[in-house]
Amino acid sequence: MATIKEVAKATGVSVATISRVLNNNGYVSEETKNKVIEAIKELDYRPNEVARSLYHKQSKTISLILPDITNPFFPELARGVEDIMNDHGYTIFLGNSDEKANKEERYLDMMEQKHVDGAILATNTLDSNHLKTLKKPVVIIDRSINSDFPTVCSENFHSSQDAVRHLKEVGCKVIAHIEGPAHITNSVLRKNGYIEVVKKESWFTDEYIVNGHYNDKDAYQATLTLLKNHPEIDGIFAGNDLMATGVLKAARNLGISIPEQLAVIGFDGIRMSEITSPELTTMAQPIYKMGETAAYMLIDLIEQRPLRERYYKYPVQLIKRQSTNVQNQSIN
């Protein structure tokens, strides 16, 4: 692969002229420009993108910082971001934060060092003051922080009410909830939606709410204890699909038949919910669309175009499947 000096030698012009052609900066005659472009093609010269990013203070890269890439929800979200970014010439630096503020802070510091153009974050560990010090465009996804930042999320509270109502509609009399971490806004909203529907029931008690920490292993253990202590439970609303798979496993190990003895509904609509046994009823977020929207918003911010909207809250769809004794239906 040729160097810029070799291109200059082949065309008989200066390195500075080659640079002006590459960066479309400054006057170069059409004849010289065509000569340089032809030489670049013949010599297979490829500009040093790191050097160009330093010159322009723009790298055509963005950071996507997610809390847990082992949760299938986030790779599906990342795919929506990546497809749009790639279509617009951007590449993605992916960070897995493990819900730890110090890891997120390190990733954000790296953004400055690597001249990353902006970031899409799913976080509830960093406050808005820290993010404001970045001086880089930021879009928040899945979890809202405050109105200072453009945000893409889904309707969590009312959708969770719909999930619990669906369990009632299929005949559940005592419904429990597997919640996610208390510091995550969408987890709290989903729990509150559950409570709003069941709080006036004579059977309701806080003992029917247990924490699965948004992962299948913790949800499995929590569900084992819950169902052993409260065999009267005949419906469970899990705060995400990954925890719902833990519920299915726990019920199977306890010899509890789903949906005959226990109906289960999750939240997210990840592809895994289609292949569980039984297939999982879920409140499906438009995961890919959310990723797309966040990507378009960030590109507009980077390229200094006004945003059409600063806050998107997408509706969630009830997908009825076997875990609530309904054969593959969906309603809006």
C-alpha positions as CSV (number, residue, x, y, z in Angstrom):
1,M,0.0,0.0,0.0
2,A,1.4,3.4,-1.0
3,T,2.2,6.4,1.2
4,I,1.1,10.0,0.7
5,K,4.7,10.8,-0.3
6,E,4.6,8.2,-3.1
7,V,1.4,9.7,-4.4
8,A,3.0,13.2,-4.3
9,K,6.0,11.9,-6.2
10,A,3.9,10.1,-8.8
11,T,1.8,13.3,-9.5
12,G,4.6,15.8,-9.2
13,V,2.7,17.9,-6.6
14,S,3.4,18.5,-2.9
15,V,2.1,16.5,0.1
16,A,0.2,19.6,1.1
17,T,-1.7,19.5,-2.2
18,I,-2.5,15.8,-1.8
19,S,-3.9,16.6,1.7
20,R,-6.1,19.5,0.3
21,V,-7.6,17.1,-2.3
22,L,-8.2,14.4,0.4
23,N,-9.8,16.8,2.8
24,N,-11.5,19.0,0.2
25,N,-9.9,22.0,1.9
26,G,-8.4,24.8,-0.1
27,Y,-8.1,25.5,-3.8
28,V,-6.8,22.8,-6.2
29,S,-7.3,23.0,-9.9
30,E,-9.6,20.4,-11.5
31,E,-6.7,19.1,-13.6
32,T,-4.5,18.6,-10.5
33,K,-7.4,17.1,-8.5
34,N,-8.2,14.6,-11.2
35,K,-4.5,13.6,-11.5
36,V,-4.3,13.1,-7.7
37,I,-7.5,11.0,-7.6
38,E,-6.2,8.8,-10.4
39,A,-2.9,8.3,-8.7
40,I,-4.6,7.4,-5.4
41,K,-6.6,4.7,-7.2
42,E,-3.6,3.3,-9.1
43,L,-1.3,3.2,-6.1
44,D,-4.1,2.0,-3.8
45,Y,-3.3,4.8,-1.3
46,R,-5.4,4.7,1.9
47,P,-5.4,7.8,4.1
48,N,-4.4,7.3,7.8
49,E,-7.9,7.6,9.4
50,V,-6.4,8.3,12.8
51,A,-4.4,11.2,11.5
52,R,-7.4,12.6,9.6
53,S,-9.6,12.3,12.7
54,L,-7.0,14.3,14.7
55,Y,-7.0,17.0,12.0
56,H,-10.7,17.2,11.7
57,K,-11.4,16.5,15.4
58,Q,-14.0,14.0,14.1
59,S,-13.3,10.2,13.9
60,K,-16.6,8.9,12.5
61,T,-16.8,6.6,15.5
62,I,-19.3,6.5,18.3
63,S,-19.5,4.7,21.7
64,L,-22.3,2.4,22.5
65,I,-22.2,1.6,26.2
66,L,-24.6,-1.1,27.4
67,P,-25.0,-2.6,30.9
68,D,-25.0,-6.3,30.1
69,I,-24.4,-7.8,26.7
70,T,-25.2,-11.3,28.0
71,N,-28.8,-10.2,28.1
72,P,-30.2,-10.8,24.6
73,F,-32.2,-7.6,24.7
74,F,-29.0,-5.5,24.3
75,P,-27.4,-7.2,21.3
76,E,-30.8,-6.8,19.5
77,L,-30.7,-3.1,20.5
78,A,-27.1,-2.8,19.3
79,R,-28.0,-4.3,15.9
80,G,-30.4,-1.5,15.3
81,V,-27.8,1.1,16.2
82,E,-25.0,-0.6,14.2
83,D,-27.0,-0.9,11.0
84,I,-27.8,2.8,10.8
85,M,-24.4,3.9,11.9
86,N,-22.7,1.8,9.3
87,D,-25.0,3.1,6.6
88,H,-23.8,6.6,7.5
89,G,-20.1,5.8,7.6
90,Y,-19.7,5.5,11.3
91,T,-18.2,2.6,13.3
92,I,-19.0,1.6,16.8
93,F,-16.9,1.2,19.9
94,L,-18.9,-1.2,22.2
95,G,-18.5,-1.1,26.0
96,N,-20.1,-3.5,28.5
97,S,-20.5,-1.6,31.8
98,D,-21.8,-4.3,34.0
99,E,-24.0,-1.6,35.7
100,K,-20.8,-0.2,37.3
101,A,-20.3,3.6,37.4
102,N,-16.5,3.3,37.4
103,K,-16.5,1.3,34.2
104,E,-18.8,3.7,32.5
105,E,-16.6,6.6,33.6
106,R,-13.6,4.9,32.1
107,Y,-15.4,4.4,28.8
108,L,-16.4,8.0,28.7
109,D,-12.8,9.2,29.5
110,M,-11.7,7.0,26.6
111,M,-14.2,8.8,24.3
112,E,-12.2,12.0,24.8
113,Q,-8.8,10.2,24.2
114,K,-10.0,8.5,21.1
115,H,-11.8,11.5,19.6
116,V,-15.1,9.6,19.6
117,D,-17.8,11.8,18.1
118,G,-20.6,10.9,20.5
119,A,-22.3,8.2,22.5
120,I,-25.4,6.2,23.0
121,L,-25.8,5.1,26.6
122,A,-28.1,2.7,28.5
123,T,-27.2,3.8,32.1
124,N,-28.7,4.5,35.5
125,T,-25.4,4.8,37.3
126,L,-24.1,8.1,35.9
127,D,-25.8,11.4,36.8
128,S,-26.5,14.2,34.3
129,N,-23.8,16.4,35.7
130,H,-21.1,13.9,34.8
131,L,-22.5,13.5,31.3
132,K,-22.6,17.2,30.7
133,T,-18.8,17.4,31.3
134,L,-18.3,15.3,28.2
135,K,-19.0,18.1,25.7
136,K,-19.9,15.4,23.2
137,P,-23.4,14.5,21.9
138,V,-25.1,11.9,24.0
139,V,-28.3,10.0,23.5
140,I,-29.9,7.9,26.3
141,I,-31.6,4.7,25.4
142,D,-33.9,2.3,27.3
143,R,-33.6,4.2,30.6
144,S,-34.3,7.9,30.9
145,I,-32.1,10.1,33.1
146,N,-33.8,13.5,32.7
147,S,-35.0,15.9,30.1
148,D,-31.5,17.4,29.5
149,F,-30.6,14.5,27.2
150,P,-32.3,13.1,24.1
151,T,-33.9,9.8,25.0
152,V,-35.4,6.7,23.4
153,C,-37.4,4.3,25.6
154,S,-40.7,2.5,25.7
155,E,-43.8,2.7,27.7
156,N,-43.1,0.7,30.9
157,F,-45.7,1.6,33.5
158,H,-48.9,1.2,31.5
159,S,-47.5,-1.8,29.6
160,S,-46.8,-3.6,32.9
161,Q,-50.4,-2.9,34.0
162,D,-51.5,-4.6,30.7
163,A,-49.3,-7.6,31.5
164,V,-50.9,-8.1,34.9
165,R,-54.4,-7.6,33.5
166,H,-53.6,-10.3,30.9
167,L,-52.8,-12.7,33.7
168,K,-56.1,-11.9,35.3
169,E,-57.9,-12.4,32.0
170,V,-56.6,-15.9,31.7
171,G,-57.8,-16.8,35.2
172,C,-54.9,-16.0,37.6
173,K,-56.1,-15.3,41.1
174,V,-52.8,-14.7,42.9
175,I,-50.1,-12.9,40.9
176,A,-46.5,-12.4,41.9
177,H,-43.8,-10.1,40.4
178,I,-40.1,-10.8,39.7
179,E,-38.6,-7.3,39.7
180,G,-35.3,-6.0,38.4
181,P,-32.7,-3.8,40.1
182,A,-34.1,-1.0,42.2
183,H,-31.7,1.6,40.7
184,I,-33.0,1.1,37.1
185,T,-35.8,3.3,36.2
186,N,-37.6,0.9,33.8
187,S,-37.5,-1.8,36.5
188,V,-39.2,0.5,39.0
189,L,-41.8,1.6,36.5
190,R,-42.6,-2.1,35.7
191,K,-42.9,-2.9,39.4
192,N,-45.1,0.1,40.0
193,G,-47.4,-0.9,37.1
194,Y,-47.8,-4.4,38.7
195,I,-48.6,-2.8,42.1
196,E,-51.1,-0.4,40.7
197,V,-53.2,-3.3,39.4
198,V,-53.0,-5.6,42.4
199,K,-52.7,-3.3,45.4
200,K,-56.4,-3.5,46.3
201,E,-56.6,-7.2,46.1
202,S,-57.2,-8.9,49.5
203,W,-54.4,-11.4,48.9
204,F,-51.7,-8.8,48.0
205,T,-48.6,-8.7,50.0
206,D,-45.0,-7.4,49.4
207,E,-43.9,-11.0,49.8
208,Y,-45.1,-11.6,46.3
209,I,-42.4,-9.3,44.9
210,V,-38.9,-10.7,44.7
211,N,-35.8,-9.5,42.9
212,G,-34.3,-11.3,40.0
213,H,-31.7,-8.6,39.2
214,Y,-32.6,-8.8,35.5
215,N,-30.9,-12.1,35.0
216,D,-32.1,-15.7,34.6
217,K,-30.0,-17.3,37.4
218,D,-31.1,-14.9,40.1
219,A,-34.7,-15.1,38.9
220,Y,-34.5,-18.9,39.0
221,Q,-33.4,-19.0,42.6
222,A,-35.8,-16.2,43.6
223,T,-38.7,-18.1,42.0
224,L,-37.8,-21.4,43.7
225,T,-38.1,-19.7,47.1
226,L,-41.2,-17.8,46.1
227,L,-43.2,-20.8,44.9
228,K,-42.1,-23.0,47.8
229,N,-43.2,-20.4,50.3
230,H,-46.4,-19.4,48.4
231,P,-47.8,-22.4,46.5
232,E,-51.0,-20.4,46.1
233,I,-49.4,-18.2,43.3
234,D,-50.8,-19.0,39.9
235,G,-49.4,-16.1,37.9
236,I,-46.0,-14.4,37.6
237,F,-45.1,-11.2,35.8
238,A,-41.4,-11.1,35.3
239,G,-39.8,-7.7,34.7
240,N,-37.9,-8.9,31.7
241,D,-37.9,-12.0,29.4
242,L,-34.5,-13.2,30.7
243,M,-35.9,-13.4,34.2
244,A,-39.0,-15.1,32.8
245,T,-36.8,-17.9,31.4
246,G,-35.6,-18.4,35.0
247,V,-39.2,-18.6,36.2
248,L,-39.9,-21.3,33.6
249,K,-37.0,-23.3,34.7
250,A,-37.9,-23.0,38.4
251,A,-41.5,-24.1,37.8
252,R,-40.3,-27.1,35.7
253,N,-37.9,-28.2,38.5
254,L,-40.7,-27.9,41.1
255,G,-43.0,-30.0,38.9
256,I,-45.4,-27.1,38.3
257,S,-47.1,-27.2,35.0
258,I,-47.1,-24.1,32.8
259,P,-49.7,-22.7,32.0
260,E,-52.1,-25.2,33.7
261,Q,-50.9,-24.4,37.2
262,L,-48.8,-21.2,36.7
263,A,-49.1,-18.6,33.9
264,V,-46.0,-16.6,33.1
265,I,-45.5,-13.3,31.2
266,G,-42.3,-11.5,30.5
267,F,-41.3,-8.1,29.2
268,D,-39.0,-7.1,26.2
269,G,-39.9,-9.4,23.3
270,I,-36.4,-10.8,22.7
271,R,-36.2,-13.5,20.1
272,M,-35.4,-16.1,22.8
273,S,-39.0,-15.8,24.0
274,E,-40.2,-17.5,20.8
275,I,-38.1,-20.7,21.4
276,T,-38.6,-21.3,25.1
277,S,-40.7,-24.3,26.2
278,P,-43.5,-23.4,26.5
279,E,-43.2,-20.3,24.3
280,L,-43.2,-17.2,26.4
281,T,-46.0,-14.6,26.4
282,T,-44.3,-11.2,26.6
283,M,-44.7,-7.4,26.4
284,A,-42.6,-6.8,23.3
285,Q,-40.7,-3.6,22.9
286,P,-39.7,-2.4,19.4
287,I,-36.1,-3.2,20.2
288,Y,-34.6,-2.8,16.8
289,K,-36.6,0.4,16.1
290,M,-35.4,1.9,19.4
291,G,-31.8,1.3,18.3
292,E,-32.4,2.8,14.9
293,T,-34.0,5.9,16.4
294,A,-31.2,6.5,18.8
295,A,-28.6,6.2,16.0
296,Y,-30.5,8.7,13.8
297,M,-30.7,11.1,16.7
298,L,-27.0,10.9,17.5
299,I,-26.0,11.4,13.8
300,D,-28.1,14.5,13.7
301,L,-26.5,15.8,16.9
302,I,-23.0,15.0,15.6
303,E,-23.7,16.6,12.2
304,Q,-25.3,19.6,13.9
305,R,-28.8,19.2,12.6
306,P,-31.9,20.0,14.7
307,L,-33.7,17.0,16.3
308,R,-37.3,16.5,15.2
309,E,-38.0,15.1,18.6
310,R,-35.9,14.9,21.8
311,Y,-37.9,12.2,23.6
312,Y,-39.3,9.1,22.0
313,K,-41.5,6.7,24.1
314,Y,-42.5,3.8,22.0
315,P,-45.7,1.7,22.7
316,V,-45.3,-1.9,23.7
317,Q,-47.1,-4.9,22.2
318,L,-48.7,-7.8,24.1
319,I,-47.6,-11.0,22.3
320,K,-49.7,-13.9,23.6
321,R,-48.1,-17.3,23.6
322,Q,-48.3,-20.7,25.3
323,S,-47.0,-19.6,28.8
324,T,-50.4,-18.0,29.4
325,N,-52.4,-20.7,27.5
326,V,-52.9,-18.6,24.3
327,Q,-51.7,-19.8,20.9
328,N,-49.4,-17.2,19.2
329,Q,-51.4,-14.0,19.0
330,S,-50.5,-10.4,19.2
331,I,-52.5,-7.3,19.9
332,N,-51.6,-3.6,20.0
